Amino acid sequence: MIQYIVRRFLAFIPVLLAVTVFTFVLVRVIPGGPFDRIGDKTLPPEIVANLEAKYHLDQPVWRQYLEYLWNLAHFDLGPSFSYRTQTVNDIIAGSLPVSAQLGAMSMCLALIIGIPSGCLSALKHNSMIDYGSTFAAILGRSIPSLVMGPVLIWLFALKLGWLPVARWQGPAYWVLPVVTLGSGLSAGIARLTRGSLLQVMQEDYIRTARAKGLREAVVVMRHALKNSLIPVVTILGPMLAAVLTGTFVVEQIFGIPGLGKHFVTSIGNRDYPVVLGVTLLYALFLVAANLMVDITYAWLDPRIRYE
């Protein structure tokens, strides 16, 4: 297992390099430049040339990329073109903890709701509980965060006055954005858990366990549930990487100063270093999450071994 993990870490290097090359080229192919406009004003060509020289954008692309890799090797993601007083490191250091906190709490809520409801739906197959759980899961998947967020704000903040409308300043402020994001995630987890558990419950080893006289709770918890979670764990890797690095819609609705908002804004502003930095960070989270998924496979299914 140790050798497998080391090989996977070494394989991360060319993957991350490929991400930097693709993103570096793509952001420069998009029409427009970072200094074409400042707000509603068009800058004179002389000022644009001076700014491009300051940030070395007047150099050949290959030289800019090599300089970026050199800075990246020293953990320097470069200055931001839009936030002149901050570097990309400053932006990530200030906003990533907020996005990660929102994503982690939302994922915990999704797991707490999704897995038990999916299991209950599978064990009560074709019953009213199953139909109700399936309807709730479909409803949760059908309502986007763009709709769910304002509805929760109107009901619990404006109508009932139980919770604050927006911002990220304490536990009371966390409830609505976490429920908005976590409810959609839990719906997908519940549906996948239900389908996987229904399939596993038809396997021969489950019938053998029942024939031995084991209690149904033991059969489900010890033999069926772990194997049924393999498809769920598969989607949790990309899902976790996505929510930890920021969700623009939820952050925008609730005024949360997270990383997703900076990322979307930087695309519109052609802020190359911020786009590159956040994309690279997401890729790093994604490959790390996929490694965690592979390791979890071996724990869930003893037949899986890595060499």
C-alpha positions as CSV (number, residue, x, y, z in Angstrom):
1,M,0.0,0.0,0.0
2,I,2.8,2.4,0.9
3,Q,4.5,1.8,-2.5
4,Y,1.1,2.4,-4.3
5,I,0.6,5.7,-2.4
6,V,4.2,6.9,-3.3
7,R,3.6,6.0,-7.0
8,R,0.3,7.9,-7.0
9,F,2.0,11.0,-5.5
10,L,4.7,10.9,-8.1
11,A,2.0,10.6,-10.8
12,F,0.4,13.8,-9.5
13,I,3.4,15.8,-10.8
14,P,2.7,15.3,-14.6
15,V,-1.0,15.7,-14.0
16,L,-0.6,19.1,-12.3
17,L,1.9,20.2,-14.9
18,A,-0.6,19.3,-17.6
19,V,-3.3,21.3,-15.8
20,T,-1.0,24.4,-15.6
21,V,-0.1,24.2,-19.3
22,F,-3.7,23.8,-20.4
23,T,-5.0,26.6,-18.2
24,F,-2.1,28.9,-18.9
25,V,-2.7,28.6,-22.7
26,L,-6.5,28.7,-22.4
27,V,-6.8,31.9,-20.4
28,R,-4.6,33.7,-23.0
29,V,-6.5,32.4,-25.9
30,I,-9.7,34.0,-24.6
31,P,-10.3,37.3,-26.3
32,G,-9.5,40.4,-24.2
33,G,-6.8,41.2,-21.8
34,P,-6.6,42.0,-18.1
35,F,-5.9,45.7,-18.7
36,D,-8.3,46.4,-21.6
37,R,-10.7,48.1,-19.2
38,I,-10.6,49.2,-15.6
39,G,-14.1,49.4,-14.4
40,D,-16.1,51.2,-17.1
41,K,-13.0,53.0,-18.4
42,T,-10.8,52.1,-21.3
43,L,-7.2,52.6,-20.6
44,P,-4.9,54.4,-23.1
45,P,-2.5,52.1,-25.0
46,E,0.5,53.7,-23.2
47,I,-0.8,52.7,-19.8
48,V,-1.8,49.2,-21.0
49,A,1.8,48.8,-22.3
50,N,3.3,49.9,-19.0
51,L,1.1,47.5,-17.0
52,E,1.9,44.6,-19.3
53,A,5.6,45.3,-18.9
54,K,5.2,45.5,-15.1
55,Y,3.6,42.0,-15.0
56,H,5.9,40.7,-17.8
57,L,2.9,40.1,-20.2
58,D,4.9,41.6,-23.0
59,Q,7.3,38.6,-23.0
60,P,6.8,35.5,-25.1
61,V,4.2,33.0,-23.7
62,W,6.8,30.3,-23.3
63,R,9.0,32.7,-21.2
64,Q,6.0,33.7,-19.1
65,Y,5.2,30.0,-18.4
66,L,8.7,29.2,-17.4
67,E,8.7,32.2,-15.0
68,Y,5.4,31.0,-13.6
69,L,6.8,27.5,-13.0
70,W,9.8,29.0,-11.3
71,N,7.6,31.0,-9.0
72,L,5.3,28.0,-8.4
73,A,8.3,25.9,-7.3
74,H,8.8,28.5,-4.6
75,F,5.1,28.4,-3.7
76,D,4.5,31.8,-5.2
77,L,1.3,32.0,-7.3
78,G,2.0,35.6,-8.4
79,P,0.3,38.9,-8.0
80,S,-3.4,39.5,-8.7
81,F,-4.2,41.9,-11.6
82,S,-7.6,42.9,-10.1
83,Y,-6.7,43.1,-6.4
84,R,-3.6,45.2,-6.7
85,T,-2.7,45.1,-3.0
86,Q,-3.0,41.3,-2.8
87,T,-1.2,38.3,-4.2
88,V,-2.9,35.1,-5.2
89,N,-1.5,33.5,-2.1
90,D,-3.2,36.2,0.0
91,I,-6.5,35.7,-1.7
92,I,-6.4,31.9,-1.3
93,A,-5.3,32.2,2.3
94,G,-8.1,34.5,3.2
95,S,-11.0,32.9,1.3
96,L,-10.1,29.1,1.1
97,P,-10.8,28.5,4.9
98,V,-14.3,30.0,4.5
99,S,-15.1,27.9,1.4
100,A,-13.6,24.8,3.0
101,Q,-15.6,25.3,6.2
102,L,-18.8,25.7,4.2
103,G,-18.0,22.7,2.0
104,A,-17.0,20.5,4.9
105,M,-20.2,21.2,6.9
106,S,-22.3,20.8,3.9
107,M,-20.7,17.5,3.1
108,C,-21.2,16.2,6.6
109,L,-24.9,17.2,6.5
110,A,-25.2,15.5,3.1
111,L,-23.7,12.2,4.5
112,I,-25.8,12.4,7.7
113,I,-29.0,12.7,5.7
114,G,-28.1,10.9,2.5
115,I,-26.7,7.6,3.6
116,P,-29.3,6.8,6.3
117,S,-32.2,7.8,4.1
118,G,-30.9,5.8,1.2
119,C,-30.4,2.7,3.4
120,L,-33.9,3.1,4.9
121,S,-35.4,3.5,1.5
122,A,-33.6,0.3,0.3
123,L,-34.6,-1.8,3.3
124,K,-38.2,-0.6,3.0
125,H,-38.3,-1.2,-0.7
126,N,-41.7,-0.4,-2.4
127,S,-43.2,1.0,0.8
128,M,-44.5,4.4,1.7
129,I,-41.1,5.2,3.3
130,D,-39.3,4.3,0.1
131,Y,-41.7,6.4,-2.0
132,G,-41.4,9.3,0.3
133,S,-37.6,9.2,0.5
134,T,-37.4,8.8,-3.3
135,F,-39.7,11.8,-3.8
136,A,-37.7,13.9,-1.4
137,A,-34.4,12.9,-3.1
138,I,-35.8,13.7,-6.6
139,L,-37.1,17.0,-5.2
140,G,-33.8,17.9,-3.7
141,R,-32.0,17.1,-6.9
142,S,-34.5,19.1,-9.0
143,I,-34.3,22.3,-7.0
144,P,-31.0,24.1,-7.7
145,S,-29.2,26.2,-5.1
146,L,-30.2,29.3,-7.0
147,V,-33.8,28.6,-6.0
148,M,-33.3,26.8,-2.7
149,G,-31.3,29.6,-1.2
150,P,-33.7,32.5,-1.7
151,V,-36.6,30.3,-0.6
152,L,-34.9,29.5,2.7
153,I,-34.0,33.2,3.2
154,W,-37.6,34.3,2.6
155,L,-39.0,31.6,4.9
156,F,-36.6,31.4,7.9
157,A,-34.9,34.9,7.7
158,L,-37.6,37.3,6.4
159,K,-40.9,35.6,7.3
160,L,-40.1,33.9,10.6
161,G,-37.0,35.9,11.6
162,W,-35.3,32.9,13.1
163,L,-32.0,33.2,11.2
164,P,-29.9,36.0,9.7
165,V,-30.2,36.7,6.0
166,A,-26.6,36.5,4.9
167,R,-22.8,36.8,5.7
168,W,-20.6,34.3,7.5
169,Q,-20.1,35.6,11.0
170,G,-21.1,32.8,13.3
171,P,-23.1,29.6,13.7
172,A,-26.4,31.3,13.2
173,Y,-25.1,32.5,9.8
174,W,-24.0,29.1,8.8
175,V,-27.3,27.3,8.9
176,L,-29.0,28.5,5.7
177,P,-26.0,28.2,3.3
178,V,-25.1,24.8,4.7
179,V,-28.6,23.5,4.3
180,T,-28.9,25.0,0.8
181,L,-25.7,23.3,-0.3
182,G,-26.0,20.1,1.7
183,S,-29.6,19.3,0.7
184,G,-28.7,19.0,-2.9
185,L,-25.7,16.9,-2.2
186,S,-27.7,14.6,0.2
187,A,-30.3,13.9,-2.5
188,G,-27.7,12.4,-4.9
189,I,-26.0,10.4,-2.1
190,A,-29.4,9.0,-1.0
191,R,-30.4,7.9,-4.5
192,L,-27.0,6.3,-5.1
193,T,-27.0,4.6,-1.7
194,R,-30.5,3.2,-2.3
195,G,-29.7,1.7,-5.7
196,S,-26.4,0.3,-4.6
197,L,-27.8,-1.3,-1.4
198,L,-30.7,-2.8,-3.3
199,Q,-28.2,-4.5,-5.7
200,V,-25.9,-5.8,-2.9
201,M,-28.9,-7.2,-1.0
202,Q,-29.5,-9.6,-3.9
203,E,-25.9,-11.1,-3.8
204,D,-25.3,-14.7,-2.9
205,Y,-23.2,-13.9,0.2
206,I,-26.1,-11.9,1.7
207,R,-28.3,-15.0,1.3
208,T,-25.6,-17.1,2.9
209,A,-25.4,-14.8,5.8
210,R,-29.1,-14.9,6.3
211,A,-29.0,-18.7,6.0
212,K,-26.5,-18.8,8.9
213,G,-29.1,-17.2,11.1
214,L,-27.5,-13.8,11.5
215,R,-29.8,-11.0,12.5
216,E,-31.0,-8.7,9.8
217,A,-29.2,-5.7,11.4
218,V,-25.9,-7.6,11.4
219,V,-26.4,-8.7,7.8
220,V,-27.0,-5.2,6.7
221,M,-24.4,-3.3,8.7
222,R,-21.6,-5.9,8.6
223,H,-22.0,-7.4,5.2
224,A,-24.1,-5.3,2.9
225,L,-23.6,-1.7,3.8
226,K,-19.8,-1.5,3.3
227,N,-19.9,-2.9,-0.2
228,S,-22.8,-0.8,-1.1
229,L,-20.9,2.3,-0.2
230,I,-18.2,1.8,-2.9
231,P,-20.2,3.7,-5.6
232,V,-21.0,6.4,-3.1
233,V,-17.4,6.8,-2.2
234,T,-16.5,7.1,-5.9
235,I,-18.6,10.2,-6.3
236,L,-17.6,11.7,-3.0
237,G,-14.0,12.4,-4.2
238,P,-14.9,14.9,-7.0
239,M,-17.8,16.2,-4.9
240,L,-15.6,16.9,-1.9
241,A,-13.0,18.6,-4.1
242,A,-15.6,20.8,-5.7
243,V,-17.3,22.0,-2.5
244,L,-14.1,22.6,-0.5
245,T,-12.7,25.0,-3.2
246,G,-15.8,27.1,-3.3
247,T,-19.4,27.2,-4.6
248,F,-20.1,30.4,-6.4
249,V,-23.9,30.3,-6.4
250,V,-24.3,29.7,-2.6
251,E,-21.5,32.2,-1.8
252,Q,-23.0,34.8,-4.0
253,I,-26.6,34.4,-2.6
254,F,-25.5,34.6,1.1
255,G,-22.6,37.1,0.6
256,I,-20.0,34.6,1.8
257,P,-16.4,35.8,1.1
258,G,-15.3,32.4,-0.3
259,L,-12.9,31.3,-3.1
260,G,-15.7,30.6,-5.6
261,K,-16.6,34.2,-5.8
262,H,-13.0,35.3,-6.5
263,F,-12.6,32.6,-9.1
264,V,-15.7,33.6,-11.2
265,T,-14.8,37.3,-10.9
266,S,-11.3,36.6,-12.0
267,I,-12.5,35.0,-15.2
268,G,-14.5,38.0,-16.1
269,N,-11.5,40.3,-15.2
270,R,-9.0,38.1,-17.1
271,D,-7.0,37.9,-13.9
272,Y,-4.7,35.2,-15.1
273,P,-2.8,34.4,-11.8
274,V,-6.0,34.0,-9.8
275,V,-7.6,31.7,-12.5
276,L,-4.4,29.7,-12.6
277,G,-4.0,29.5,-8.8
278,V,-7.6,28.4,-8.1
279,T,-7.6,25.9,-11.0
280,L,-4.3,24.4,-9.8
281,L,-5.7,24.3,-6.2
282,Y,-8.8,22.5,-7.4
283,A,-6.7,20.0,-9.4
284,L,-4.6,19.3,-6.3
285,F,-7.7,18.7,-4.2
286,L,-9.2,16.5,-6.9
287,V,-6.2,14.2,-7.2
288,A,-5.8,14.0,-3.4
289,A,-9.5,13.2,-3.0
290,N,-9.3,10.5,-5.7
291,L,-6.3,8.9,-3.8
292,M,-8.4,8.9,-0.6
293,V,-11.2,7.2,-2.5
294,D,-8.9,4.5,-3.8
295,I,-7.5,3.9,-0.2
296,T,-11.1,3.8,1.1
297,Y,-11.9,1.1,-1.5
298,A,-9.4,-1.3,0.2
299,W,-11.1,-0.7,3.6
300,L,-14.6,-1.2,2.3
301,D,-13.8,-4.3,0.3
302,P,-11.0,-6.6,1.6
303,R,-10.7,-8.2,-1.9
304,I,-9.2,-5.0,-3.2
305,R,-5.4,-4.9,-2.8
306,Y,-2.9,-2.4,-4.2
307,E,0.6,-3.3,-4.9
